[in-house]
């Protein structure tokens, strides 16, 4: 009689056992696929180990459950190899996620559809590259380097993994690579593909076919056999973070781990790079750093202090006089302009000038955004967090006054101002609430490229999801709210956004602000990412922020605020007890603090921040953490924001 330990192919809560125990009269090979019963559900599972019952008698005597018999053996052929097991264990511990959840990512549901596991082709021989190299590409364009590296890897019969931050970027890259690489070697992969197509490509990679797998995050978990080249495109993009489901992983982190396991070549490309990657390039002598120039003249840059402009105008204005003049000249010369404003809607909020009342969402602790877009048919108040929608009011809900004023600048307001000063000029707005479908984005890019002259107005979505054509004039309408956010990573994110705007500029770049000239702007105007990075890294080292530490954000959300506060305080007590078992220099645990937006979708939100100071002890700390974090706590390792 044998005791069989099995990991189910199912997403399970983190605090359930990592494995489930069953008995069998015969041993079953490690990695075999079996049928098991979990809570009266029949599931597939993978065998972790087989041991004779006589060797586990003490364990069975103290167990609080009765052993069930293992179901049928679906396939004795192991699905995972030793390298996959290493990746599974690392992902589970690094991101504090149940092994069963990770297994479901490594062997997804589409891999099982339409064919019996017993008929799967045997996996190709696992090849380890004899050499391992990391190259960091700083600047743009990088496609030529990608092409050379991909062609060389394919010539060596290697498999290639290319990770992009957005599906639309992956599709663009496929078209560029297809100019010199046979299209049958290019395998675009994304969650929107049909299951049959994904399954065919997954099994092709598993057989060891030399192909280029391109996509956003999903291909990271494909069963590579001969992975010789990994490319992470635009590695500093926030979209590389899986923030909306467990585990909340970071694609470049996993790419680095895959490179560690497989060897070969790894390219991290960023324009600008993340500060963590820049620090690696600066301190690791074995890393090859390539600076790429776009060989274009730097645009003329101008800062405009809007407070002075408003005083001269005697009223609130959206555009400075110099921006109006440049817009008119650019359109007269049949040029293009791009205006950046990172706010959807017309105005961020409505305020009563008599009593100060602000119209707020009843589900979220935020003001409702005023929208005027044609698709809504009438002025509307929208919540951008829970999608609550109300007709825009004529009178104050607090005092009944008609003296309501729209405050702030949104993309719709900017579009309206452009139409006033440039009647007849094509005005195009680009934001995530308009479209996110790749086919629609492709049509939008084609439309922009076909137009000789226009004014495009976009949010961050326009910069990250749309390949904007070069523009003679670009302008930052306002990012004052972003400048004021109390988040350690905000300067890095803002510098990235401003750099993306500046990089599509051919003549004039204008930055408007209702505050004094921010220091970050001087580095941007002078094209000095290095100067900005050195200052920012100095501050981060001083306060022990990444890359000089690792952060874990724990979140508790409850409908009842008092209950949420009680639970987060209980969690903090447990973590304080845990910290006492470590040296003082290893971990910092923050007191509980409310989220920047304390209430969302009817839930009150509180955070605790864990800061691991000794990076070499990270996994050991996480092993201990696993014992103290309840299953109802949201865990975010390497969070994009602390707020």
C-alpha positions, 0 to 999 in steps of 0.5 A, spaced: 500 500 500 502 506 498 501 513 500 500 518 494 501 526 495 497 529 489 497 537 487 490 538 483 489 542 477 485 547 480 485 554 483 485 553 490 485 558 496 492 559 499 491 556 506 488 549 503 494 544 504 499 544 498 498 537 497 492 532 498 493 525 500 490 518 497 492 511 497 494 506 492 495 499 492 501 500 487 506 506 486 505 511 481 511 515 478 512 522 480 509 527 475 503 522 473 496 525 472 491 522 476 484 523 477 482 525 484 476 527 489 476 533 492 470 536 496 466 531 492 468 534 486 472 530 481 479 533 479 485 531 475 491 532 479 499 531 478 503 526 483 508 529 487 510 523 491 509 515 492 511 512 499 509 506 502 504 506 507 508 503 513 513 508 512 508 514 514 504 510 519 506 516 524 503 521 519 497 517 518 495 516 525 495 524 527 491 526 520 485 529 521 482 525 515 480 519 512 485 517 506 481 516 500 483 511 494 486 514 488 482 515 482 484 512 475 491 513 472 490 518 466 497 518 464 504 515 467 508 520 462 510 526 467 507 533 464 513 537 468 520 536 468 525 538 473 526 545 471 518 546 471 518 543 478 523 549 480 519 554 477 513 552 480 516 552 487 519 559 486 513 562 483 509 559 489 513 561 494 516 568 491 508 570 490 506 567 496 501 563 492 498 556 492 502 551 488 495 548 485 494 555 482 501 555 479 500 548 476 494 551 473 498 556 470 503 552 467 498 546 465 492 551 463 485 548 461 486 549 454 492 544 454 487 538 456 481 540 451 480 535 445 485 530 446 486 525 452 492 526 456 495 519 455 496 521 447 500 527 449 507 526 445 513 525 449 516 532 451 522 533 447 529 533 451 530 538 455 536 542 453 540 547 458 544 553 454 552 552 456 552 560 456 548 565 460 548 572 458 544 578 460 543 585 455 540 591 457 538 595 451 536 603 453 533 607 448 530 606 441 529 603 436 530 596 438 527 592 433 533 591 429 537 588 435 531 584 436 531 581 429 538 579 429 538 576 436 531 572 433 534 570 427 541 567 430 537 563 435 532 560 430 539 558 426 541 554 432 534 551 432 533 554 439 526 557 442 525 564 443 520 568 448 518 575 447 514 578 452 510 585 450 506 589 455 500 589 451 497 585 446 497 590 441 504 591 441 505 584 440 501 584 434 505 590 431 512 586 433 509 580 429 508 584 423 515 587 424 519 580 425 515 577 419 519 582 414 525 577 415 522 571 419 518 566 416 511 567 419 510 560 420 515 561 426 512 566 429 507 564 434 502 570 437 499 568 444 494 571 448 488 569 452 483 572 446 485 566 442 481 560 440 483 554 445 484 550 439 489 554 437 492 555 443 493 548 445 496 547 438 501 552 439 502 550 447 504 542 445 508 545 439 513 548 444 512 542 448 515 538 443 521 543 442 519 546 435 524 552 434 519 558 434 518 565 436 513 565 442 510 572 442 505 575 447 503 579 453 505 575 460 501 568 458 507 565 454 511 566 460 508 559 462 509 555 456 513 549 456 519 550 453 524 545 451 530 549 448 529 556 450 535 560 448 533 567 447 528 571 452 526 578 450 522 583 455 520 589 450 519 596 454 520 592 461 519 598 465 511 598 462 506 598 468 502 593 464 507 587 465 504 587 472 498 582 473 495 586 478 487 583 477 488 576 479 492 571 483 498 571 483 500 578 482 506 577 478 511 581 474 513 579 467 520 581 467 521 578 474 519 571 471 523 572 465 529 573 469 528 567 473 527 563 466 533 565 464 536 563 470 533 556 469 534 555 462 541 560 460 542 563 453 540 570 452 536 575 456 534 582 453 531 587 457 529 593 453 526 600 456 526 607 454 527 609 459 529 602 463 526 601 470 530 604 475 531 596 478 534 595 471 538 601 471 541 599 477 543 592 475 546 595 469 550 600 473 553 595 478 553 588 475 560 588 471 557 581 467 551 585 464 552 588 457 549 595 456 547 598 450 545 605 449 541 606 443 540 613 440 534 615 435 538 619 431 533 625 431 534 632 433 531 634 440 525 638 440 525 645 443 522 644 450 518 649 454 515 650 461 509 654 462 507 656 469 499 656 468 498 661 475 501 667 471 497 665 465 490 665 469 492 671 472 493 675 466 487 672 463 483 673 469 479 666 469 481 659 469 484 657 462 486 650 459 491 652 454 496 657 455 497 663 450 504 660 447 500 653 446 494 656 442 499 660 438 503 653 437 497 649 435 495 654 430 501 655 427 502 647 427 495 646 423 496 652 418 503 648 416 499 641 416 502 638 421 500 634 427 499 635 434 498 630 440 496 633 447 496 629 453 491 629 459 491 623 464 484 624 466 478 621 462 471 625 462 470 632 462 471 634 469 474 630 475 468 633 479 462 638 480 462 643 486 457 647 489 459 654 490 455 656 495 455 650 500 462 647 497 458 640 496 461 635 492 457 630 488 460 623 490 459 616 489 455 612 494 459 606 493 466 609 493 470 614 497 471 619 490 468 624 486 463 622 480 466 625 474 462 629 469 462 626 462 459 630 456 461 624 450 456 623 445 455 616 446 452 618 453 447 622 450 446 627 456 451 630 461 452 624 466 456 623 472 460 617 472 464 613 477 471 610 474 471 605 480 465 601 480 461 604 474 456 607 477 452 612 473 447 618 474 444 624 470 448 630 471 444 635 476 442 642 475 442 643 482 446 642 488 444 636 492 446 639 499 443 646 498 439 646 492 443 652 489 444 652 481 451 655 482 455 649 480 462 649 477 466 644 474 473 643 476 479 640 473 481 638 466 479 632 463 480 629 456 473 631 453 474 638 456 481 639 452 477 636 446 472 642 446 477 647 447 481 645 441 474 645 437 473 652 439 480 655 437 481 651 431 474 650 428 474 644 422 481 641 424 480 633 426 480 632 433 481 625 435 481 623 443 484 616 445 482 613 452 481 606 455 473 607 456 473 608 448 476 602 446 481 596 448 480 591 442 486 590 438 482 590 431 479 597 433 486 600 435 489 597 429 484 601 425 486 607 429 493 607 428 492 606 420 487 612 421 492 617 424 498 615 419 493 616 413 492 623 416 496 629 414 494 633 420 490 633 426 490 634 433 490 628 438 488 628 445 490 622 449 491 619 456 496 614 458 492 609 454 494 612 448 502 612 449 502 605 452 497 601 447 497 605 441 503 606 436 502 614 435 505 617 429 511 622 430 507 629 431 510 636 430 507 639 437 506 635 443 504 638 450 502 636 457 496 639 459 496 638 466 499 632 471 499 636 477 495 631 481 500 626 479 506 630 481 502 630 488 501 623 489 505 620 496 508 614 492 515 612 492 514 610 485 510 616 482 516 620 480 519 614 476 512 613 473 511 620 471 518 620 468 516 614 463 510 618 461 513 624 459 519 621 456 514 617 451 510 624 450 517 627 448 519 621 444 514 622 439 515 630 438 519 632 432 519 640 433 516 643 440 514 640 446 510 644 451 509 642 459 504 646 462 503 646 470 499 650 475 505 649 480 512 651 480 517 648 475 518 640 477 525 638 478 523 632 474 522 636 468 529 639 468 532 632 467 527 631 462 528 637 458 536 635 458 535 628 456 538 626 462 535 619 464 541 618 468 541 624 472 534 623 474 535 615 476 541 617 480 537 622 484 532 617 485 536 611 487 539 616 492 533 617 495 530 610 495 537 607 498 536 612 504 529 610 505 530 603 503 525 602 497 526 598 491 531 596 488 534 596 495 529 592 498 523 588 496 515 590 498 509 586 499 503 589 500 497 586 504 490 588 503 484 587 507 477 589 504 470 589 508 463 592 507 464 594 514 469 599 516 470 597 523 471 590 521 476 591 516 480 595 521 479 590 527 482 584 522 488 589 519 490 590 526 489 583 528 494 581 522 499 587 524 499 583 531 501 577 528 506 580 523 509 583 529 510 577 533 513 574 526 518 580 526 520 578 533 523 571 530 527 575 525 533 580 526 531 587 526 535 588 520 531 583 516 524 586 515 520 592 517 512 592 518 508 598 517 502 600 521 496 599 518 494 604 513 487 606 509 488 606 502 488 612 498 481 611 496 479 608 502 472 605 500 471 602 493 465 598 490 462 598 497 469 595 501 473 599 506 480 598 504 486 597 509 493 596 507 500 593 511 506 594 508 512 589 509 519 591 507 524 585 506 531 589 507 536 583 506 534 581 499 538 574 500 533 572 505 527 574 501 524 566 500 526 565 507 522 570 510 516 569 505 516 561 508 515 564 515 510 569 512 506 564 509 504 562 517 501 568 519 497 571 513 490 569 513 487 566 507 482 572 506 488 577 505 490 580 498 497 579 497 501 583 492 509 582 491 512 588 488 506 592 488 506 598 483 503 603 488 503 603 495 496 607 495 
